[in-house]
């Protein structure tokens, strides 16, 4: 079979080495004669896995000691509710509205307190990241969406919040670049882009905020529970956490986040250069300064050509290039596990397609 | 390596055939050149998997058409909260208190309304299933725990509730026997015993109760959301759902639930016969008429002998025989995927151990 290049927005490509390791070990983990799929989450073998996954995330991301790392379930979508349920407590929070994912976070927060939309990019169809903000003096936190997979925009630098904790949905770009934890109160991320397979959610919460979480919540919905029980209050998604450990080992082998960031920049540059150098055949949809390095969104001269492009690309082995159904167009998601070689192959295909379909 | 027999209480043994199939397909699902770990949950390939998983569960369990089948996250522990959040609505519910799992369900329900403990087995350390109930006339539902993994007791016949919907936590014995949906309003079950790997929760809810669910809940916590979106409101735990499909195919290959039930009865009989025939060396902890066919709990003459038993069993390849830390003793969990041959091997070991350690 011809090589397949996976440009899905999520669940998304995983490193081939990770999948091969998971496959090789699936019937017998570390020679114990049992599968990761059937061992107790309270066994020494699984404890070693979850501890290693956490340690590697801490080390790669440079998580300061006064933050708790948790592995939860329900995806970022559940976090949209858990964040205000735990942290808003009937008060006020600032949200920056940058697209579909921010919108969902805002909707859930309104159930638990007052939401001030401190800035919105709705005026230009969410094609840019706002630069001026109407922050509240009494906000409990400021919520931003680090990268919008649908609009293809990404924060380069997070806003200065003057001591108010930033809560960042990093589902689609965590571990793609280095980050500075200054001002950050919380990071959350569904795993299925750069962390691991679908079914686990990474939460990193500053300890003073853990302690300040609302009381009286359903046990499973309180961050206090999972912080206290080290993500083992109940049975966690063991296999997904195991794959996270393998992905972190893979990132280490790449040279850590600095190296990964460099490759991601090269990949994004190659694709955007191809778009910008196409004499207008391909048109990027995001403002140039806010272009996402994870999700490259673009249009062709017509919807018919876009459909033809997606179909011919698929036949040539490039999977998942259709834009999100809510906006149409095309999208190439180029998370960590997509190599520069895959992007270069796509660029070649794009050039050939443009030449043949003027 | 010597053959390992997995008696863990959960996550628990999966059929060897299922794990081999998952391993063989891990890098290339159905010849599409991509892994189940990296394909979109909105792809045709995944849609076929989740639809097949649901259809097979419906067929094997005999789920009537007026029930919705959902694949959620968070385990039974999250359901302890979601059930009253959706169904109690400030009203009253009857709970039968049969042990640690019922206790947790009761605790969460109290956050959302009035809980009437209609019967409790606490007087005898949860070693039996109550037979008389103080049901409320105005209960919105009656909650029971089908099988208690710690006490090793199991309902043989669910109580007559005179039209009040039964809500049953079947985490540890679903798909181990046939059930009658009469009176049942809802079934929920964490997957990691008889359904599949940890990280997915099965919910089966009668459609009139879906419609009656509370309004104004966090989107991800409302059954209405998941019923409407067919478990695809957000990214589901794709791999775990894929393994569920394989486990259902395995159950079909065994001859369906009637056949599985017969083997489970033979397995339980073999173990309890060994206990009862040991001249008191092994003592079952559950009332004879309520003995669980999934979790066989027993004591030895002393705690020292119990420790020796667990350790020597482990050396001989019998894993996970230690009782739950809250009650001590020994426990053999014999879910669907444990064959009669594994139980017979354990019985032989038990007889040998008793002879050598009088």
Interface residues (C-beta under 8 A of the other chain):
Chain A: X1 X2 X3 X4 X6 X8 X9 X10 X11 X12 X13 X14 X16 X19 X20 X22 X23 X26 X27 X31 X32 X33 X34 X35 X37 X38 X39 X40 X41 X43 X73 X74 X75 X76 X77 X78 X80 X81 X82 X85 X104 X107 X108 X111 X190 X192 X197 X198 X199 X200 X216 X217 X218 X219 X220 X221 X233 X234 X235 X236 X237 X238 X239 X240 X243 X317 X319 X320
Chain B: X1 X2 X3 X4 X6 X8 X9 X10 X11 X12 X13 X14 X16 X19 X20 X22 X23 X26 X27 X28 X31 X32 X33 X34 X35 X37 X38 X39 X40 X41 X43 X73 X74 X75 X76 X77 X78 X80 X81 X82 X85 X104 X107 X108 X111 X190 X192 X197 X198 X199 X200 X216 X217 X218 X219 X220 X221 X233 X234 X235 X236 X237 X238 X239 X240 X243 X317 X319 X320
